[in-house]
Amino acid sequence: MNTEGSTERVLRLLGLLQRRPSWTAVELAEELGVTDRSVRRDVERLRSLGYPVRATAGVGGGYRLGAGSRMPPLLLDDDEATATAVSLRLAATSAVAGAGEAAVRTLAKLEQVMPPRLRAAVSAVHLATDTLVGAPAEVGADVLVTLARACRDHVRVRFIYARDEADEHDRTVEPVRMVTTGQRWYLMAYDVDREDWRTFRLDRMRQVEATTWRFRPRDHPDPATYVQDAITTAPYRYHARVRLRAAADEVRRQVPPQVGRVDEDVDGWCVLSAGGDHLDWLAMHIAALGLETEILDPPELAHAARLLADRLTRMAATT
């Protein structure tokens, strides 16, 4: 028996099963150039390795990959392996507690079996890349799992929420969805005691516990938009809205989602909404975008912009 050829065929079979949801035995035999009996034998080999290959009988039946009770070995092509390795390097700085260590362990296993050419490509990407983000606000994986299940199952959640050490409160909420900026995780939920929608930072939660109290989902705002508004404008003294002569996607490349919200407008304009505690700070950063701008509100922002223009004019005159 040609063991090497048989192993190669089994790997090809696995690749076919991963390519589309279902195959008939005849189709697999034709693709692999073997008999139906060989296909059945190779399917059993995959099952012995932990791959849950499901079989359905009758007309229209065939083979498909299902979910199993344990993780079998993965079969990745060059592009998939490279993308996975690069993603794992980025995940090593994850805001999820323990995810960084898990990513490093997984990356070590993957790089151990990667061909030298792929290992060199991944290393080149890593060496040529710097990250300009600060330390993430770490969140426990158990908190993420608890909240995710509560969102899915529509059950209330209790936790202690601390804005700072002197401001801790018990909260009971009906969770809707989690939103992440990459550095921080947020929960949009209906606060039962305050009878209103609220946004909570997950790193400020303690003793997170899902209850057995099921709730009927309420009509709610779009979670991503609601959280974005809550972190870009609500915490600040001033809420600015300006029109910019540029496509929304162009402005979004300059304004991160945790800094401001950018909405499409008409005739090649978009609207930027952002918050700040100082109008001169807002005027300076909006001017730094280098785009034609119309101030919508607040009216005081126009006065701050004139003062900024006067200061810049005087600064330019000194050269």
Buried (B, 14 or more C-beta within 10 A) or exposed (E): EEEEEBEEBBEBBBEBBBEEEBBBBEBBBEBBEBEEEBBBBBBEBBBEEEBBBBEEEEEEEBBBBEEEEEEBEEBBEEEEBBEBBBEBBEBBBBBBBEBBEBBBEBBEEBBEEBEEEBBEBBEEEEEEEEEEEEEBBBBBEEBBEBBEEBBEEBBBBBBBBBEEEEEEEEBBBBBBBBBBBBBBBBBBBBBBEEEEBBBBBBBBBEEBEBEEEEBEEEEBEEBBEBBBBBBBBEEBEBBBBBBBEBBBEBBBEBBEBBBBBBEEBEEEBBBBBBBBEEBBBBBBBBBEBEBEBEBBEBEBBBBBBEEBEEEEEEEEEEE
